[in-house]
Amino acid sequence: MSSTEHANDERHYILITIAIAIGLIGVFLRFAGDAPYFNWIANIILITGVGIALKGVFSILQ
């Protein structure tokens, strides 16, 4: 498989799309309530989304 075919593989972009959805959920929870637990949960979800997105981007660049 050439590098162009590897970079254009649909799995990478599906992974990034899922990561964006997870990140948006984290942002929504951040502004949904003022309870400290919402902030902790939102931060964990947001960091998870960023980690997944970075994994997808680095797999494209590889």
Residue frames as a rotation matrix with the C-alpha (Angstrom) as fourth column:
MET 1
0.588 0.809 0.000 0.00
0.809 -0.588 0.000 0.00
0.000 0.000 -1.000 0.00
SER 2
-0.262 -0.693 0.672 1.47
0.635 -0.648 -0.420 3.37
0.727 0.317 0.610 -0.99
SER 3
-0.815 -0.125 -0.565 1.65
0.549 -0.475 -0.687 6.27
-0.183 -0.871 0.456 1.41
THR 4
-0.825 0.564 -0.027 -1.07
-0.533 -0.763 0.365 8.16
0.185 0.315 0.931 -0.48
GLU 5
-0.129 0.797 -0.590 -3.45
-0.111 0.580 0.807 5.23
0.985 0.170 0.013 -0.26
HIS 6
-0.381 -0.075 -0.921 -2.63
0.831 0.409 -0.377 4.83
0.405 -0.910 -0.094 3.42
ALA 7
-0.964 -0.019 -0.264 -3.30
0.146 -0.871 -0.469 8.54
-0.221 -0.491 0.843 4.10
ASN 8
-0.613 0.770 -0.177 -6.61
-0.730 -0.465 0.501 8.44
0.303 0.437 0.847 2.22
ASP 9
-0.751 0.340 -0.566 -7.91
0.377 0.925 0.054 5.37
0.542 -0.172 -0.823 4.05
GLU 10
0.029 0.896 0.443 -11.44
-0.116 -0.438 0.892 5.94
0.993 -0.078 0.091 5.35
ARG 11
0.364 0.117 -0.924 -10.65
0.778 0.507 0.370 4.48
0.512 -0.854 0.094 8.78
HIS 12
-0.670 -0.690 -0.275 -8.54
0.733 -0.555 -0.393 7.50
0.118 -0.465 0.878 9.69
TYR 13
-0.808 0.374 0.455 -11.25
-0.223 -0.909 0.351 10.00
0.545 0.182 0.819 8.87
ILE 14
0.285 0.889 -0.358 -13.95
0.107 0.341 0.934 8.00
0.952 -0.305 0.002 10.61
LEU 15
0.025 -0.382 -0.924 -11.74
0.960 0.266 -0.084 7.93
0.278 -0.885 0.373 13.71
ILE 16
-0.923 -0.381 0.058 -11.24
0.361 -0.906 -0.219 11.71
0.136 -0.181 0.974 13.54
THR 17
-0.369 0.871 0.324 -14.99
-0.281 -0.438 0.854 12.26
0.886 0.224 0.407 13.11
ILE 18
0.429 0.481 -0.765 -15.71
0.537 0.545 0.644 10.13
0.726 -0.687 -0.024 16.18
ALA 19
-0.391 -0.672 -0.629 -13.06
0.917 -0.230 -0.325 12.05
0.074 -0.704 0.707 18.12
ILE 20
-0.876 0.132 0.464 -14.67
-0.044 -0.980 0.195 15.37
0.481 0.151 0.864 17.16
ALA 21
0.143 0.988 -0.060 -18.07
-0.098 0.074 0.992 14.10
0.985 -0.136 0.108 18.34
ILE 22
0.285 -0.114 -0.952 -16.55
0.874 0.439 0.209 13.01
0.394 -0.891 0.225 21.67
GLY 23
-0.759 -0.638 -0.130 -14.86
0.643 -0.704 -0.301 16.40
0.101 -0.312 0.945 22.02
LEU 24
-0.571 0.626 0.531 -18.11
-0.231 -0.743 0.628 18.23
0.788 0.236 0.569 21.34
ILE 25
0.449 0.698 -0.558 -19.83
0.363 0.428 0.828 16.19
0.816 -0.574 -0.061 24.04
GLY 26
-0.126 -0.604 -0.787 -17.07
0.987 0.000 -0.159 17.23
0.096 -0.797 0.596 26.44
VAL 27
-0.931 -0.193 0.311 -17.48
0.206 -0.978 0.012 20.90
0.302 0.075 0.950 25.53
PHE 28
-0.099 0.973 0.207 -21.25
-0.141 -0.220 0.965 20.67
0.985 0.067 0.159 25.93
LEU 29
0.458 0.263 -0.849 -20.91
0.705 0.474 0.527 19.13
0.541 -0.840 0.032 29.39
ARG 30
-0.608 -0.744 -0.276 -18.48
0.775 -0.481 -0.409 21.86
0.172 -0.463 0.869 30.38
PHE 31
-0.917 0.274 0.290 -21.16
-0.257 -0.962 0.096 24.50
0.305 0.014 0.952 29.84
ALA 32
-0.232 0.894 -0.383 -24.15
0.195 0.428 0.882 22.35
0.953 0.130 -0.274 30.88
GLY 33
0.785 0.544 -0.296 -23.86
0.361 -0.014 0.932 22.79
0.503 -0.839 -0.208 34.61
ASP 34
0.353 -0.634 0.688 -21.88
-0.627 -0.706 -0.329 24.36
0.694 -0.316 -0.647 37.40
ALA 35
0.946 0.001 0.323 -21.37
-0.257 0.608 0.751 21.23
-0.196 -0.794 0.576 39.46
PRO 36
0.093 -0.995 -0.018 -17.71
-0.878 -0.091 0.470 20.29
-0.470 -0.028 -0.882 39.95
TYR 37
-0.117 -0.108 0.987 -18.46
0.082 0.990 0.118 16.76
-0.990 0.095 -0.107 38.79
PHE 38
0.866 0.430 0.256 -19.61
0.306 -0.052 -0.950 18.04
-0.396 0.901 -0.177 35.40
ASN 39
0.676 -0.673 -0.300 -16.31
-0.735 -0.647 -0.204 19.86
-0.057 0.358 -0.932 34.99
TRP 40
-0.217 -0.773 0.597 -14.27
-0.627 0.579 0.522 16.77
-0.749 -0.261 -0.610 35.89
ILE 41
0.153 0.362 0.920 -16.28
0.412 0.823 -0.392 14.54
-0.898 0.438 -0.023 33.57
ALA 42
0.971 0.217 -0.099 -16.14
0.023 -0.496 -0.868 17.13
-0.238 0.840 -0.487 30.78
ASN 43
0.327 -0.926 -0.191 -12.37
-0.900 -0.367 0.237 17.45
-0.289 0.094 -0.953 31.11
ILE 44
-0.313 -0.435 0.844 -11.89
-0.235 0.897 0.375 13.68
-0.920 -0.081 -0.383 30.96
ILE 45
0.479 0.571 0.667 -14.16
0.536 0.412 -0.737 13.34
-0.695 0.710 -0.109 27.92
LEU 46
0.934 -0.143 -0.328 -12.48
-0.316 -0.757 -0.572 16.29
-0.166 0.638 -0.752 26.19
ILE 47
-0.002 -0.996 0.087 -8.98
-0.863 0.046 0.503 14.92
-0.505 -0.074 -0.860 26.81
THR 48
-0.139 0.037 0.990 -10.10
0.185 0.983 -0.010 11.51
-0.973 0.182 -0.143 25.52
GLY 49
0.819 0.516 0.250 -11.43
0.362 -0.127 -0.923 13.12
-0.445 0.847 -0.291 22.33
VAL 50
0.664 -0.654 -0.362 -8.19
-0.730 -0.671 -0.128 15.04
-0.160 0.349 -0.923 21.81
GLY 51
-0.225 -0.781 0.583 -6.14
-0.567 0.591 0.574 11.89
-0.793 -0.201 -0.575 22.33
ILE 52
0.166 0.376 0.912 -8.20
0.495 0.768 -0.406 9.94
-0.853 0.518 -0.059 19.80
ALA 53
0.972 0.206 -0.113 -7.99
0.027 -0.575 -0.818 12.80
-0.233 0.792 -0.565 17.28
LEU 54
0.313 -0.934 -0.174 -4.21
-0.885 -0.353 0.305 13.01
-0.346 0.058 -0.936 17.66
LYS 55
-0.237 -0.340 0.910 -3.96
-0.074 0.940 0.332 9.26
-0.969 0.011 -0.248 17.15
GLY 56
0.580 0.559 0.592 -5.91
0.557 0.258 -0.790 9.61
-0.594 0.788 -0.162 13.90
VAL 57
0.918 -0.266 -0.293 -3.84
-0.381 -0.795 -0.471 12.54
-0.108 0.545 -0.832 12.67
PHE 58
0.017 -0.986 0.163 -0.53
-0.834 0.076 0.547 10.86
-0.552 -0.145 -0.821 13.46
SER 59
-0.056 0.011 0.998 -1.65
0.269 0.963 0.005 7.68
-0.961 0.269 -0.057 11.74
ILE 60
0.914 0.355 0.195 -2.37
0.298 -0.264 -0.917 9.74
-0.274 0.897 -0.347 8.61
LEU 61
0.696 -0.692 -0.193 1.04
-0.715 -0.694 -0.088 11.39
-0.073 0.200 -0.977 8.78
GLN 62
0.234 -0.640 0.731 2.84
-0.356 0.644 0.678 8.09
-0.905 -0.419 -0.077 9.24
